[in-house]
Amino acid sequence: MEAIPSASYSMTLRVEFPHEVGSLGKILTAVGDAGGMVGAIDIVRMQKERSTRDVTVNARDSEHGQKIVDDVGNLPEVRVINVSDRTFLVHLGGKIEVNPRLQIRTRDDLSMVYTPGVARVCRAIHQDPERAFNLTIKRNTVAVVTDGTAVLGLGDIGPAAAMPVMEGKAALFKEFAGVDAFPICLDTKDVDEIVAVVRNIAPGFGGINLEDISAPRCFEIEERLKREIEIPVFHDDQHGTAIVVLAALINSLKIVDKKMEDLRIVISGVGASGVACAKMMMAAGAKNIVGCDSKGIVHEGRDNLNESKQWFAQHTNPEGREGDLTAAMEGADLFLGLSVPDVISVEHLTSMAEDPIVFAMANPDPEIRPEAAWGHARIVATGRSDYPNQINNVLGFPGVFRGALDVRAREIDEGMKLAAAEAMAAVISEEELSEDYIIPSVFDERVVPAVAGAVAKAARESGMARRIQERTETDLSATSF
């Protein structure tokens, strides 16, 4: 089943054609016949005999885009002058920059911002290191750290190729939560080196977001950093995914009228996110979870399990199931896909329990196409933005870090994560809730404040907060004479 054309494969064709009735229509028909989706049409030049226009088109993938270009170019008297890939254009020069928060235009400005006045502020922080939260960017800054070993669905592509994703993450932090984030792409896969680098840069940041680091190394890196530094360390591929999945599941259960503790859950993919999702769902009351990897059901006694999968085997699969994914799916209430494309079919869905829930989250291509799952599953969600029910980490990490930074949290603990998921789910009212609206839009302005407030409250209650009062724009404790 073919994918729907998406803005991720969007291009602008500059086309020259005869200035006569019907010419533009033939071009648009050619795009439609090729399966493309036409967006904007802009006039570039109008001449007596020839016209030039920019036609924006969405395609399914790069090969499909080239076919559309070829079909348009093959029309009589039509010339494709240029093709611009709009996704590449938005990345030119990178997606983020650093700007000063104040103007430096006079000698007085310079003497306060830099030498000699800055020395007074340095001494104040030296005497009381906690004042760095007030007097530097530490109070609002997160490091987005990767080694480029598990980037999206691309795998180990290295730190340089991972930079566009980390830049995008930083841009989302700022856009949705006002958090300043910096991409830190490390040219090493050594656990000791990664831990040492992050530990040594931690004084300049209020939080650490680990990103796209492959399992099982990511578990050790996170655990060691949580012990060694006193700012939040949050592996978004694990905990961000788990928070948003739980929020979507909380609302799904309201629709299918089932309870968390009664569910039979199948997870395809027992990597970092799969293990974290299992832990989060168990913390919320789930009791029957079965995980599958490329070798089948993960169970106690299976050979060659790494440390994280050994934990998973010991704490899940209470019925001791063995076999493959097909066997695991029989009678399941929820399928949670965190693996690879096209691993399940309609036959798998028909073997599930009544009113099955399918979260097919492999990106960019899910475990089953939503078009195939619709009509066989009561609720279908993916990680994609071009289908309903997008389970996207951007719903979680901006608000989680906003709340943690606001109270200067030492850590993001389980209670804070659960609070984030519950707050996210509660953004959708009972009246709004439906099969194709179980999770808020990433552009819903209610999400970040709700999640941030719940995280901050949970941090205060658990003792993780250094700061009890709410954040204010003017922090009087910064004053020193």
Secondary structure as UniProt FT lines:
FT   STRAND          6..18
FT   TURN            21..22
FT   HELIX           23..33
FT   TURN            34..35
FT   STRAND          37..46
FT   STRAND          50..59
FT   HELIX           62..73
FT   TURN            76..77
FT   STRAND          79..85
FT   HELIX           86..91
FT   TURN            92..93
FT   HELIX           107..113
FT   TURN            115..117
FT   HELIX           118..127
FT   HELIX           129..131
FT   HELIX           132..135
FT   HELIX           137..140
FT   STRAND          141..146
FT   TURN            152..154
FT   HELIX           158..177
FT   STRAND          180..185
FT   HELIX           191..201
FT   HELIX           202..204
FT   STRAND          207..210
FT   TURN            215..216
FT   HELIX           217..228
FT   STRAND          233..235
FT   HELIX           236..240
FT   HELIX           241..256
FT   HELIX           260..262
FT   STRAND          264..268
FT   HELIX           272..283
FT   TURN            284..285
FT   STRAND          288..293
FT   TURN            294..295
FT   STRAND          296..297
FT   TURN            300..301
FT   HELIX           307..315
FT   TURN            318..319
FT   HELIX           325..329
FT   TURN            330..331
FT   STRAND          334..337
FT   TURN            341..342
FT   HELIX           346..350
FT   STRAND          357..360
FT   HELIX           370..373
FT   TURN            375..376
FT   STRAND          379..382
FT   TURN            385..386
FT   HELIX           393..395
FT   HELIX           397..406
FT   TURN            407..408
FT   HELIX           414..426
FT   TURN            430..432
FT   TURN            435..436
FT   TURN            442..443
FT   TURN            445..446
FT   HELIX           447..462
FT   HELIX           476..478
//
